[in-house]
Amino acid sequence: MKNLVRGGIILTIISLFVVFIYAQTKSENDLSSANDSQKQLNNKIESNIIREEVTEKNLQVSDKDKEKVTKTVSSRSTAGASRGSFTATAYCLKGRTAMGHGVRRGLIAADPRVLRLGSRINLGAGTYSGQYLVSDTGGRIKGRRLDIWMASCSEARRFGRRTVSVGVL
């Protein structure tokens, strides 16, 4: 009986070692494939930057009668200037934001895939226009939607839902 118990314990220990070794080699393969995909992504980004530089050089226009005029288009400089129109709603909840700030005037919630946390934006919303800090994410904030914090719930109800223009500073 003792031999049977010892054999069972030894078999269990060996099988645990096999499982750990298999799991370790499996995770190393996953990490190497993740590194390969990261390298591919970096290569795509570098090739896009090179293409932008080539198109900027190809956009040079010259006139024989006048001095040479060079027009360049840089998507990096214009991409951050204006983000377009967003749908904004107001909220009046108390608490902390995703960045750890206490809620206060000048803070908004946005989808972090569209506007990164910590971004400063210029909001065009009538009397509520001004500079705001993206400090929060909301559970229902998806895509081009914003939540603007208001001091009172009646003010938030008056604001309602509006289309606002957003420019990134």
C-alpha positions in Angstrom: 0.0 0.0 0.0 2.9 2.4 0.8 4.4 1.8 -2.6 1.1 2.6 -4.3 0.9 5.9 -2.5 4.5 6.8 -3.2 4.0 5.9 -6.8 0.9 8.1 -7.0 2.8 11.1 -5.4 5.8 10.7 -7.7 3.5 10.4 -10.8 1.7 13.6 -9.7 4.9 15.5 -9.2 6.2 14.4 -12.7 3.0 15.4 -14.4 3.2 18.9 -12.7 6.7 19.4 -14.0 5.6 18.4 -17.5 2.7 20.9 -17.4 4.9 23.7 -16.2 7.5 23.0 -18.9 4.8 22.9 -21.6 3.2 26.1 -20.3 6.6 27.9 -20.3 7.5 26.9 -23.9 4.0 27.9 -25.0 4.3 31.3 -23.4 7.7 31.9 -25.0 6.2 31.1 -28.4 3.4 33.6 -27.8 5.9 36.2 -26.8 8.0 35.7 -29.9 4.9 36.0 -32.1 3.9 39.2 -30.2 7.4 40.6 -30.8 7.1 39.7 -34.5 3.8 41.5 -34.8 5.3 44.6 -33.0 8.2 44.6 -35.5 5.7 44.5 -38.4 3.7 47.4 -36.9 6.9 49.4 -36.4 7.9 48.7 -40.0 4.5 49.9 -41.3 4.8 53.1 -39.3 8.3 53.8 -40.6 7.2 53.1 -44.2 4.2 55.5 -43.8 6.5 58.2 -42.5 8.8 57.7 -45.5 5.8 57.8 -47.9 4.7 61.1 -46.2 8.2 62.6 -46.7 8.2 61.5 -50.4 4.8 63.0 -51.1 5.8 66.2 -49.4 8.8 66.4 -51.8 6.7 65.6 -54.8 4.3 68.4 -54.1 6.8 71.1 -55.1 5.3 73.3 -57.8 7.4 75.6 -59.9 6.3 78.4 -62.2 8.7 79.6 -65.0 7.7 83.2 -64.8 7.5 83.5 -61.0 9.8 82.5 -58.2 9.7 78.9 -57.1 6.9 78.1 -54.8 7.0 75.0 -52.6 3.8 73.6 -51.1 4.1 70.9 -48.5 1.4 69.0 -46.8 2.2 67.5 -43.4 -0.5 65.3 -41.9 1.2 65.5 -38.5 0.6 69.2 -38.1 -3.0 69.2 -39.3 -4.1 66.1 -37.6 -3.8 67.5 -34.1 -5.3 70.9 -34.9 -9.0 69.9 -35.3 -10.8 66.8 -34.4 -14.1 67.8 -35.8 -17.6 67.5 -34.2 -18.5 65.4 -31.2 -21.7 64.7 -29.4 -21.5 66.2 -25.9 -23.7 65.5 -22.9 -23.3 66.9 -19.4 -23.2 65.1 -16.0 -23.2 66.2 -12.4 -21.9 63.2 -10.5 -19.5 63.5 -7.6 -16.4 61.4 -7.3 -13.0 60.8 -8.9 -12.0 60.6 -12.6 -10.0 57.9 -14.3 -6.9 60.0 -13.8 -7.5 60.3 -10.1 -8.7 64.0 -10.1 -11.7 65.0 -8.1 -14.5 66.1 -10.4 -14.5 69.9 -11.1 -15.2 72.4 -13.8 -13.0 72.0 -16.9 -12.9 68.2 -16.9 -14.4 66.0 -19.5 -14.8 62.3 -20.2 -14.0 60.9 -23.6 -13.2 57.6 -25.3 -9.4 57.1 -24.8 -9.1 55.6 -28.3 -10.3 58.9 -29.7 -8.9 61.5 -27.2 -6.1 60.3 -24.9 -6.4 60.8 -21.2 -4.5 64.0 -20.2 -5.1 65.7 -23.6 -6.0 69.3 -23.5 -8.7 70.3 -25.9 -10.4 73.4 -27.1 -14.2 72.9 -27.0 -16.6 75.1 -29.0 -20.0 74.8 -27.2 -21.5 78.2 -27.0 -21.3 79.6 -23.5 -19.5 76.4 -22.4 -16.6 77.0 -24.9 -13.1 76.9 -23.6 -10.2 74.7 -22.7 -10.9 71.3 -21.1 -8.8 68.4 -19.8 -9.7 64.9 -20.8 -9.5 63.3 -17.4 -12.2 60.6 -17.4 -13.6 57.7 -19.4 -17.2 56.7 -19.1 -18.8 53.3 -19.5 -21.0 54.6 -22.3 -18.5 57.0 -23.9 -17.7 55.3 -27.2 -16.4 57.0 -30.3 -16.9 60.7 -30.9 -18.8 61.3 -27.6 -17.9 63.5 -24.7 -19.3 64.0 -21.2 -18.7 67.5 -19.6 -18.9 67.9 -15.8 -21.3 70.5 -14.5 -21.5 71.8 -11.0 -25.2 71.4 -10.7 -27.6 68.8 -12.1 -30.0 71.5 -13.3 -27.2 73.1 -15.3 -26.4 69.7 -16.8 -30.1 69.2 -17.8 -30.1 72.7 -19.4 -26.9 71.7 -21.4 -28.6 68.5 -22.6 -27.1 66.9 -25.6 -25.3 69.0 -28.2 -23.0 68.8 -31.1 -19.7 70.6 -30.3 -16.5 71.2 -32.1 -13.3 69.9 -30.7 -9.7 71.1 -31.4 -6.7 69.5 -29.7 -4.2 71.9 -28.2 
